[in-house]
Amino acid sequence: MRGTDNEGDILGINLKIIVKFPKFLNIINFLILFLNFINKIF
């Protein structure tokens, strides 16, 4: 299996879970993912 396919499936599952949570939690999750993305760059 391709890594890109696995990542896409994981992202899809995460999006489905995030949609079920309140918008406030969505903002927190987004900030956490954004900080993790910045940490990967630096």
C-alpha positions as CSV (number, residue, x, y, z in Angstrom):
1,M,0.0,0.0,0.0
2,R,1.2,3.5,-0.7
3,G,2.0,5.9,2.1
4,T,0.0,8.7,0.5
5,D,-3.1,6.5,0.4
6,N,-2.7,5.6,4.1
7,E,-2.2,9.3,5.0
8,G,-5.3,10.2,3.0
9,D,-7.4,7.6,4.8
10,I,-6.1,8.8,8.2
11,L,-6.9,12.4,7.3
12,G,-10.3,11.4,6.1
13,I,-11.1,9.6,9.4
14,N,-9.7,12.6,11.4
15,L,-11.9,15.0,9.5
16,K,-15.0,12.8,10.1
17,I,-14.2,12.8,13.9
18,I,-13.5,16.5,14.0
19,V,-16.8,17.3,12.3
20,K,-18.6,15.6,15.2
21,F,-17.0,17.8,17.8
22,P,-18.1,21.4,18.6
23,K,-16.5,24.2,16.7
24,F,-14.4,25.3,19.7
25,L,-12.7,21.9,19.7
26,N,-12.2,22.2,15.9
27,I,-10.2,25.4,16.5
28,I,-8.1,23.7,19.2
29,N,-7.4,20.7,17.0
30,F,-6.5,23.0,14.1
31,L,-4.1,24.9,16.2
32,I,-2.5,21.7,17.4
33,L,-2.1,20.4,13.9
34,F,-0.7,23.7,12.7
35,L,1.9,23.8,15.5
36,N,2.9,20.2,14.7
37,F,3.3,21.2,11.0
38,I,5.5,24.2,12.0
39,N,7.6,21.9,14.2
40,K,8.2,19.6,11.3
41,I,9.5,22.5,9.2
42,F,11.8,23.7,11.9
